[in-house]
Amino acid sequence: VEAGVTGITFRGSVPMAEGPVILDVVGGPISLATLGVQEGNMGLVNVQGVVLTSDAHLKLHPDGKNLSFDGTFLAKNVGVSHPRVAPGSVLGLELAAKLRGQVSLDGRVLRLDEGQVDVGKVQLQLRGTVDRSRDKARVDVHFGIPLVACQSFLDALPSSLVPVVHGMTAAGTLSLAGHLRWDEANEKDFHFEYAAGNDCRITSVPPSVDVRTFRSSFKRRAYDAKGNPVEVESGPGTPGWVGRDGISHFIEAAVMTCEDGRFRRHRGFDHEAIHNSVRENLRARKFLRGASTISMQLAKNLYLGREKTISRKLQELILTTYLEQALTKDQIMELYLNVVEFGPMTFGIGNASSRYFNKHPASLSLGQSMYLASILPAPSRQHFGKDGKVTDGWMRYLYKLMRIAAKMRWVSEVELDYGLGEWVVYGSPDPIRLTPGPEGAEQEPGEAKDLEPEDGDPFGWKPEQAPTY
């Protein structure tokens, strides 16, 4: 049987006796609109302008349960509009794909023997199996990007997908190879590894991205208590800005303890944190834990918004690479501490020190520093009781963080002992001194991101309700 529309042919064969049903789809170029695809289907936009070329071969097995596929596809001028991809429409994509494998008609089992998607000169490779035929899913996939020029990677990304970094140039090469095996029914059957070769060197950037902008006052986008975007002024000479020499060394120790323990050792990306994030998120089947480093958070705070999209993540990776090359670790830390959010409309360590403890950040204690760092993942939540003191559960959590910092030798044993004898109070420059050491001070430390306070606290209480000391 053969049928066709302008530019494409459907050729099929149906056996008179038992045997497979075969369908070939060959031809093009042809508009998706001609094939009956409507605007908005599967998030596609500008379907009239999308041109498809196909050479695909499909085989329905005699059992009627499985479909084999083998073919190549080329789509030009692809447009996508989806909130997970980008805030607006992404236009001008050119995609070429080569796929070979088998899928069950109920969609529960997919085996990909060969998968290759080309975006410009960037080739994405994928093979493996996703099996959801049981109550629990099992995944075993290999993925990779063969060696490619960094400039080719940038050129493959349309400006509507990466508007902030559009126009950036780079030298060097990058590559990726990885393997993920995960059985939801057996937590011990988890394997995730990858090797990333990143020799990219950013050679030029748009003026709006240039780090020299941050040597003086600059404006950036932030968010108010209701999540609405606002423009704030930052930089040396602006109110609340504090140079690194004017910040207590306890703050850096606290931030690394809570946010990025390998900050001084990585080049912007913490591969161990990525591994742990993938494992925990798969086990929970939802997003529980990220792997953002201080450098990645700085890239987001300086240049990007809050939306959780492929667009933002791609730009965050590129901008992090640039920041790590253009700035020293000390400069990254100083910028980060001056722009990060410590509470609703409270940006930077200078403003946070004043708001919470009525003091300059140079004289923050270990306990006060740990408190400020501990709220960074959720700065809208506070952990003070109605008397202004940090709640019992959260204070014990801070003691654990102090011991981790001492174990990492970011604070001395003398500083630790003194910190374990303080109780942090909202609005008070001086913490309450305790004698003897507080309950919980002798507990063994764990990984900071895995710790939770041992009892509840009134999250609904706002710090501005605390008494002034």
N, C-alpha and C positions, 0 to 999 in steps of 0.2 A: 504494500500500500504506500502510495506517495502523495503528499499534498504540500502546498507551499503558499507563502505570501511573498510579496515583493522582497527579493534579496535573501530569502532563507527557505530551506527545504526540510520537510519532515518526512522521513522514510522509515516505514515500519514493516515488520514481518510477524505474523501470528501463525504458529504451527497448527496444522490440522489435528495432529495427535499431541501427546505430551511433549513439552519442550519449552524453552524460554521464549518470552516475547521481547523482540528487539526493536529499539527505536533509535534512529540516527537524526540528529539535529545539526544541519550543516548549512553554512552560508553567511551572508552579511556583506557589508555592514547594513544594519537596519535599526531604525529608531525603536526604542522601547515602547513608545506610544503606539506604534504600528502593531506591536505584539499584544496590545490590550492593557499594558501597564498604565495605571492612572497616577496622577499627581498625588503624592503622599503615601502611596503603597510602599510598605517596608521602609518608610522614612525617605524615599527618593523624591527629589524635586527636579524640575526642568527635564522631565522625562522625554519631552519632544526632542531635546537636544542631545540626549544620551544615545550613543551609537554602539551597537553590539555586533560582534563577529563571533561565530561559534563553530566548533567542530567536535561535537559531543556524541557519545555512544552509550546508550542506556540498555540494560538487560534485566527484565523482570524474571526472576527465577521461577521454575515450575511449581515450587511450594507456595507461590503467591505472597510470600512474607518478606522477601529481600530483593533489593534493587542494586545492581552493580552499575558503576558509572566510570567513564574514562573519557576525558576530553580536554580541550583547551578553549578558553574564552578570552575575548578582548573587549573591554568597555571603555569608551572615551567620553569625556565631558560629563562624568558622573557627578551628580549633585546630591548631597545628603543633608537632611535637617532632622536632628535628633538631640534631645537635651543631654544625652550622655556623650555625644561627640563634640559639640561646640555650642556656645550660646546662640549663634546664628547659623545660617546655611553655609555649608562647605561646598564650594563649586570647583570644577575644573580637574577633578581626579581622573587619572588614567590608570586602569587596573588591567593586568593580564594574569590569567590563572591557568594552572595545569593541575587537574585533579583526577585521582584514580583510587577507587575504593568501593565500599559497599555500605548500604544503610538499610536497616529494617524499616518496613513501611509504617510501623507504629512509632518510629522515631526514637526507640529506646536504645538501639545499638548503632554506633557509627564506627566504621573502620576505615581509616585513611592510609592507604599504602604509599601514596605519593601526593604531596600537597605543596604547591609552589604558587605564591602570589607575588607578582612584580608590581611595585609602585615606582614608576620612573625606573631608575637604575638600581633600586634597592629590592633585593629578593628576600622574601620571607618563606622559610621552609617549615613544613609541619607534617608529621606522620604519627600514627598511633591509634588508640582505641578509646572510645568513651562508651561504657556499658551501664545502662540504667535498667536492665531487664530484671534485676532483683530489687528488693526493697531498698538496698543501699547501692550507691553509685561506685563504680571503679573507673579510674582514669589512668592511662599509661601513654604518655605522649612525648615525642622528641621535637624540639623546635630550634630554630636558628636563623641567623642572618650571615651568609657568607661575606668574606672580606669585601668592604666597599669603601670608596672614598667618602670622607666626612662631608665634603661639598656636595656630592651626589645625594647624600642623605638629606641635606638641607634643601636641595633643589627639588626633591621629590615631594616636599610638603607644600601644598598650595597656601598662598598668603591668607586665605580666609580661614585656614585651620590654625596657622601660627602667626597671627598678625604682629605680635610684639617682637618676634625675632626675625621677621621677614627682612631680607636684605643683609643678614649676617653672612660672613664668609668664613671658611675654615679650611685648614690643611690637615693631612694625616688620614688615617683609616680607622674603621671600627668593624667589629664582628661580634657575633653572639652564638653560643651553642649551649643547649640545655636539655634536661630530662626531668619530667615530673611523673611520679607514680604514686597513686593514692587510692586506698581502699577505705571507703566510708565505714565498712563493717569491721575493719581491723585497724585500729589507730596505730599499731606498731608497723603496719605496712605503709610507710610513708618514705618517699625518697625524692629529694629535690636538689638538683645541682645545676649550676650554669657557669660558663666561663665567658666573661665579657672582655673583649679586647678594645680598649678605648684609647687611641693615640691621637684623638682630635685636638687640634690647637686652633682656637678662635683667632682669626687674623684681622677681622674688622667687624664693627657693630654699628647699628643705627645710633644717631646722637641721643635718642631717648633712652637707650640702654647703657650708654657709656658710664662706667663707674666714677669717672671724674666729676660727674654731676653731684656726687655725694660729698664732695670736699667742702661744699658750702650749703646754704639752705636750699631745700628742694620740696616739691609738693608731691604727694602720693595719695593713692586711694586707700581708705580704711572703711570701717563699718561701725555704725552706732549700735546702741543697745538693742534696737529692733531689727538689726541686720541690714539697714539701709546704707548704701554707699555714701561716704562723706570724704571731702578732701581735707587732708591735714598737712601742716607744714612741719618738716623735720630738718635735721642737719645741724652742723656746728653753728653756734650762735643763736639758735632758736630756743625758746623756753623749754626747760626740761632736758635738753641735750647734755650729756655728760661724756667727757672723754674717758678712754680706758683707764688712765691714771687716777681718775676720780671715782672709780668703782671698786668696792670691796672685792678682794680676791675670792671671798666666799661665794660670790654670785656666780663666777665662772665655774667653780667646783659644783655648785648646786645645779646649774643648768646642764652641765655635762652628766651629772648623776641622773637627772630626771629625763633628759631629752636625747643625749647623744654621747655615750661613754667613749666612743672611739673618734671623737671630733678631731683630735690632734694627730690621728694616725691615718684617716682615710682621705681620699681626694674628692669628697663630696657625696659619695655613695657608700653606705654601710652594708656590705654583702651579707654579713651574718644576720643583721636585722631584717633584711629582705627575706632570707630563708625562714626565720622565725615567724615573720608576718604571714607568709604564704601558708605555713603549716597551721597556724592558729586560726586563720580565716577560713581555711578549708574545713577544719574540724568543726567550726561553729556554723559553717555554711552561710556566713554573713561577715561583713567587715567589722572586725573588732580591734585590729591593731595595724597601724601603719609602720612605715620604715623611713619616714622623712628625717633627714639629718638637719643639723642647724643650718648648714649651707642651703639645703633645699627649702627650708622654711623661710630663710632670708630672701631667696629668689621669689618666692610667692608673695611675701610681704612687700617687697620693693616694686614688683612689676605686674603681678597678676591678681585675679579675684579669688573668690571662695568657691566658685562652681566646681563640682567634681566631674570633670570632663576629660576626654582623651586629649583635647586641645590644650587644656591647662597642664596636664601631666607631661606632655611632650615638650612644651615650652619650659616647664620647670626643670626638666632634665638638661636641656640645652643651656639655660641660663645658669644653672648650678655649675656646669662645666666652665662657663665663662667666669663666674665669680671666683671659683677656686684658682683660676689661672691669673686673674687680674688683681687679686687681693691676697694679702698674707692672712694667716689664721687669726692673728690679733686684730686685723682690720675687719675681718668677717665677724668676729665675736663682738667688737665694739658696735658695728652697725646693727647687728641682730639685737643686742641688748637695748638699743635706743629706738627700735621700731616695733618690737614685738608687743602684743597686747597682753596686759596684766589684769584686765577688767574692762567693763563698759567704758569706752572713751578714755581709757587709761593706757597710753602708749609710751613705752620706754621705761627704763629703770629709774630715771630721775623722777618722773611723775608718779610711778608706783611707790617708790620709797617715801615720797612726801604724802601720798594719799593714805597709805596703810600704816606708816610708822612715824610720820612727822619728823623725818630726818633725811640727811643727805646720804646717797648710796655709798659713799666712801666709808661710812661707819656702820653699815648693816652688820648685824651679828650673824653667826652661822645659822641659828634657828630662823631668823627673819629671812635670810637668803633662801633657805630651803623651802620656807612657806611660799615665797614668791615664785620659785621655780616649780613647785608642786602644782600650782594652779594653771600653768601654761597650757596643758591639754584642754582645759575647760575653764577659761578665765571668768566666765559669767557666774560660776559657782564659787561660793565662799564657805569657809569652814570656821567661822567664829561663833561662839555662843552669845547669848544675850548680855553676858557680863563683859564681852569684848575679848575673852580669852579663846584661843584656838581650842576646839573641842578635844576631848580626851582621845578619841579614836584617831583623829588626824594628827594630833601631837605625837602619838606613838609611831605613826607612819613617818613623821619627820625625823624621829630618832633613828629609825631604820635607815633612812636616806643618809643621815650623818655618818652612820657606821660604814655604809657602802663607800662614801667619799673618803673616809679614812683608810679603808681597805685598799682603795685605788691610789692612796698617798696624795690625794688632792688637798687634804687637810692633815695637820699633824695630830698625834695622840693627845697633846696638850690642848689643842683647839677642840678636838672631839670631846674630851672630858668637860671642858667648859660649856660646850654646846649642849651636852646631855644634862646640864644643870639649869637650863633656861626653859621658860614657858612663854611662848609668843603671845602678845596682846595687841589687839587692834588699836591704833592711835597712840600707842606708847613707844617712845624712842628706846626705852630700856625694858627688855623682857623681865618677867618675874624670875628671881633666883630661887632654886629649889635645893633643899638639903634634907636627906641625902639625895642621890641620883634618882630620877623618876622611874616609875614602873614602866617596864618595857625596854629600858635602856640596855639590858643585857641580852636581848633577843638577837639571834643570828641574822645577818643581812641576807637578802636575796637579790634578784635582779629588780631594779627600780620599777620597770614597767609592769612587773608581775605583782607588785604589792598593792594591797588594798587596806584602807583603815578597818580596824577591828570592830568598831561600832558606828552607828549612824551619827549624822549631824544634821542640823536644820538647814538643808540646802536653800530653803526659801528665804532665809534671813539675809538681808542685804547689809554690806559693811557700813553703809552710810547711817544705819540705824544704831551703830555702836556708840557708846558714850565717848566723849572727847576727853583724853587724858592730858 
